[in-house]
Every structure is written in C-alpha cells, then in structure tokens.
C-alpha cells in the first residue's frame, strides 16, 4: 500500500488499491467488538443476579413455610387453652399478641407477627371475620387457612363445638410436627453419611499405613 501511494504522488489522499498482483482486494473498517463483549458481560451478570435473587427468595419462602409449620402446634395449643378458659377468639388473639410483644425475640416469628397485625386490623375497625380471613391469606399455609376457617365458622355458627374442633386440630398439628421432625432427622443422618465415610477412610489409613511400612521395610 505504501508503494502504491508513493507511485501516485498525491499528498491529499491515501489510496487503497483495488487489486494487487492479479488478485482483487476488498477493504473494510475493522469491526469493534468491545460493545458486544460489554453487552454480553452485562447480560450474563444480570442473568446471574436474577438467578441468585430468585434462589434467595425461594430459600426465604421455604424458611418461612417451615417456621410457620413449626410454630403452629404451640400456637394452636395456646389458643385452645385460652378459649377453654373462657376467652373469646378475639380476646385469645389479643392475649397471644400481647404476650409475644412482651417477650418479642430479636428475630421476629412470622405467625405471631401476623396475629399482631390481625389484632391491629380489628382495633382499626376491620370486622373480626375479615381480620381472620386476611390472617389466613397472609400466612399462606394450609394449616393457618384451616385455623382461620374455624374462627370464621365460630363467628357464623356459634362456639358450641369450637373447643372440640380446636383440640382435634391441635392433636393433628402435633402429629404433623413429629413427622416433620422425623423427616428432618433422617435428612440430617443422610448429610452425615459422607463425613462418616471420610472418617472411616482416615481410620483405615491409620491402621494400614504402619503395616504397609513394616512390610516394605
């Protein structure tokens, strides 16, 4: 190209030959791929962030579900005792909420927080039936929805069999918790299997290494 332009002797322009030694030439401006690379990097980073956020949200939902499941037996048993002692469902809710607020832990418990919210709703003018319905919907757990349904039926049809239904629900809740604890124990045992295998390998190495050294020695 330098030889080609030196032959033309034109200082104002720089010429690119269309052919050279019988071969046709095509000239193109080099394509800058920096923008595409940055775009791909940002898209990949955004995808990774979305996946991480989705996993964290899923973990949070799972943790919340398990916490609601674990707190339900104790909550329903306390509520049953308060109702059998002569309190109305609303007074029992307020008693549970006040006890929770007095000894509120550093880490809030979802079920009791929702009870506190339900009490605030009733104090603000929302009907008792609607507050119970919202309580069950916010918890999102089938057990709490069943509990809310029992409370609504109590308001609609009276509290004649309320104690019996609560006792039955309490027994079922404790049975479910026992089954859940058993499953968690089996899962923990499975997780410990790999470390136990590693420890067995270490023990076998300690036992066999001196024998092998003495044999080859």
C-alpha positions as CSV (number, residue, x, y, z in Angstrom):
1,X,0.0,0.0,0.0
2,X,2.9,2.3,0.7
3,X,4.5,1.6,-2.6
4,X,1.1,2.1,-4.4
5,X,0.7,5.6,-2.8
6,X,4.3,6.5,-3.5
7,X,3.7,5.9,-7.2
8,X,0.6,8.1,-7.2
9,X,2.4,11.1,-5.5
10,X,-0.9,12.5,-4.2
11,X,-0.4,14.0,-0.7
12,X,-4.0,14.9,-0.1
13,X,-5.4,11.4,-0.3
14,X,-4.3,7.9,0.8
15,X,-5.3,5.3,-1.8
16,X,-6.1,1.7,-1.3
17,X,-5.6,-0.5,-4.3
18,X,-8.5,-2.5,-5.7
19,X,-6.2,-5.3,-6.9
20,X,-2.7,-6.5,-6.3
21,X,-0.7,-8.9,-8.4
22,X,-3.8,-10.1,-10.2
23,X,-5.9,-10.5,-7.0
24,X,-8.9,-8.3,-6.2
25,X,-8.9,-6.7,-2.9
26,X,-11.7,-5.6,-0.6
27,X,-11.2,-3.1,2.2
28,X,-13.3,-2.9,5.4
29,X,-13.0,-0.9,8.6
30,X,-12.2,-3.3,11.4
31,X,-15.3,-4.1,13.4
32,X,-15.1,-3.1,17.1
33,X,-16.4,-5.9,19.2
34,X,-15.9,-4.1,22.5
35,X,-19.5,-3.0,22.7
36,X,-20.8,-6.5,22.1
37,X,-18.4,-8.0,24.6
38,X,-19.6,-5.5,27.3
39,X,-23.2,-6.1,26.4
40,X,-22.7,-9.9,26.7
41,X,-20.9,-9.4,30.1
42,X,-23.7,-7.2,31.5
43,X,-26.4,-9.6,30.2
44,X,-24.6,-12.6,31.8
45,X,-24.1,-10.6,35.1
46,X,-27.8,-9.6,35.1
47,X,-28.8,-13.3,34.5
48,X,-26.6,-14.5,37.3
49,X,-28.0,-11.8,39.6
50,X,-31.6,-12.8,38.7
51,X,-30.8,-16.4,39.4
52,X,-29.2,-15.6,42.7
53,X,-32.1,-13.3,43.8
54,X,-34.6,-16.0,42.8
55,X,-32.8,-18.6,44.8
56,X,-32.6,-16.3,47.8
57,X,-36.3,-15.6,47.6
58,X,-37.0,-19.3,47.3
59,X,-34.9,-20.0,50.3
60,X,-36.7,-17.3,52.2
61,X,-40.1,-18.7,51.3
62,X,-39.0,-22.2,52.3
63,X,-37.7,-21.0,55.6
64,X,-40.9,-19.0,56.3
65,X,-43.0,-22.1,55.4
66,X,-41.0,-24.3,57.7
67,X,-41.1,-21.7,60.5
68,X,-44.9,-21.4,60.2
69,X,-45.2,-25.2,60.3
70,X,-43.0,-25.4,63.5
71,X,-44.8,-22.6,65.3
72,X,-48.4,-23.8,64.5
73,X,-48.7,-26.6,67.1
74,X,-47.7,-24.4,70.0
75,X,-49.8,-21.5,68.8
76,X,-53.0,-23.6,68.3
77,X,-52.5,-25.3,71.7
78,X,-52.2,-21.9,73.5
79,X,-55.2,-20.6,71.7
80,X,-57.2,-23.7,72.6
81,X,-56.3,-23.4,76.3
82,X,-57.3,-19.7,76.3
83,X,-60.6,-20.5,74.6
84,X,-61.3,-23.3,77.0
85,X,-60.5,-21.0,79.9
86,X,-63.4,-18.8,78.8
87,X,-61.9,-16.2,76.5
88,X,-63.5,-15.3,73.1
89,X,-61.4,-15.9,70.0
90,X,-60.7,-12.2,69.7
91,X,-59.5,-11.9,73.3
92,X,-57.4,-15.0,72.8
93,X,-55.8,-13.4,69.8
94,X,-55.1,-10.2,71.8
95,X,-53.6,-12.2,74.7
96,X,-51.3,-14.1,72.3
97,X,-50.3,-10.9,70.6
98,X,-49.6,-9.1,73.9
99,X,-47.5,-12.0,75.3
100,X,-45.5,-12.1,72.1
101,X,-44.8,-8.3,72.2
102,X,-43.7,-8.5,75.8
103,X,-41.1,-11.1,75.1
104,X,-40.5,-10.3,71.5
105,X,-37.4,-12.1,70.2
106,X,-34.7,-10.4,68.2
107,X,-35.7,-12.4,65.2
108,X,-39.5,-12.0,64.5
109,X,-41.7,-15.0,64.2
110,X,-44.0,-14.8,61.2
111,X,-47.0,-16.5,62.7
112,X,-47.1,-14.2,65.8
113,X,-46.4,-11.1,63.7
114,X,-49.4,-11.9,61.6
115,X,-51.5,-12.3,64.8
116,X,-50.3,-8.9,65.9
117,X,-51.3,-7.5,62.5
118,X,-54.8,-9.1,62.8
119,X,-55.3,-7.5,66.2
120,X,-54.3,-4.1,64.8
121,X,-56.7,-4.6,62.0
122,X,-59.6,-5.4,64.4
123,X,-58.7,-2.3,66.5
124,X,-58.7,-0.1,63.4
125,X,-62.3,-1.1,62.6
126,X,-62.0,-4.1,60.3
127,X,-64.5,-6.8,61.1
128,X,-63.4,-9.8,63.1
129,X,-64.3,-12.2,60.4
130,X,-62.4,-10.2,57.7
131,X,-59.4,-10.0,60.0
132,X,-59.3,-13.8,60.4
133,X,-59.7,-14.3,56.7
134,X,-56.8,-11.9,56.0
135,X,-54.7,-13.6,58.7
136,X,-55.1,-17.0,56.9
137,X,-54.3,-15.4,53.5
138,X,-51.2,-13.6,54.7
139,X,-49.8,-16.7,56.3
140,X,-50.4,-18.7,53.1
141,X,-50.0,-22.0,54.9
142,X,-52.9,-24.5,54.6
143,X,-52.9,-25.1,58.4
144,X,-53.4,-21.4,59.1
145,X,-56.1,-21.2,56.5
146,X,-57.8,-24.0,58.2
147,X,-57.4,-22.3,61.5
148,X,-58.9,-19.1,60.1
149,X,-61.8,-21.0,58.7
150,X,-62.5,-22.5,62.1
151,X,-62.6,-19.0,63.6
152,X,-64.9,-17.7,60.9
153,X,-67.3,-20.7,61.3
154,X,-67.2,-20.0,65.0
155,X,-68.5,-16.4,64.4
156,X,-71.1,-17.6,61.9
157,X,-72.5,-20.7,63.6
158,X,-71.5,-20.2,67.3
159,X,-68.9,-21.7,69.6
160,X,-70.7,-24.9,70.6
161,X,-68.2,-27.3,69.2
162,X,-65.3,-24.8,69.0
163,X,-63.3,-26.5,71.8
164,X,-63.6,-30.0,70.3
165,X,-62.5,-28.8,66.8
166,X,-59.6,-26.9,68.3
167,X,-58.5,-29.9,70.3
168,X,-58.6,-32.1,67.2
169,X,-56.7,-29.5,65.2
170,X,-54.1,-29.3,68.0
171,X,-53.5,-33.1,68.1
172,X,-53.2,-33.2,64.3
173,X,-50.7,-30.3,64.4
174,X,-48.5,-32.0,66.9
175,X,-48.6,-35.2,64.9
176,X,-47.6,-33.3,61.8
177,X,-44.7,-31.7,63.7
178,X,-43.5,-35.1,64.9
179,X,-43.5,-36.4,61.3
180,X,-41.6,-33.2,60.2
181,X,-39.1,-33.7,62.9
182,X,-38.6,-37.3,61.9
183,X,-38.0,-36.3,58.3
184,X,-35.5,-33.7,59.3
185,X,-33.7,-36.2,61.5
186,X,-33.4,-38.6,58.6
187,X,-32.2,-35.8,56.3
188,X,-29.5,-34.9,58.9
189,X,-28.4,-38.5,59.1
190,X,-28.0,-38.6,55.3
191,X,-25.9,-35.5,55.4
192,X,-23.6,-37.0,58.0
193,X,-23.0,-40.1,55.8
194,X,-20.3,-38.5,53.7
195,X,-18.2,-37.2,56.7
196,X,-18.6,-40.7,58.3
197,X,-17.2,-42.3,55.1
198,X,-14.2,-39.9,55.2
199,X,-13.6,-40.7,58.8
200,X,-13.7,-44.4,58.0
201,X,-11.1,-43.8,55.3
202,X,-8.8,-42.0,57.7
203,X,-9.1,-44.7,60.3
204,X,-8.3,-47.4,57.7
205,X,-5.3,-45.4,56.5
206,X,-4.0,-45.1,60.1
207,X,-4.4,-48.8,60.7
208,X,-3.0,-50.0,57.3
209,X,-0.1,-47.5,56.9
210,X,2.1,-48.9,59.7
211,X,1.5,-52.5,58.4
212,X,2.5,-51.5,54.9
213,X,5.6,-49.6,56.0
214,X,6.7,-52.6,58.1
215,X,6.1,-55.0,55.2
216,X,8.1,-53.0,52.7
217,X,10.7,-52.1,55.2
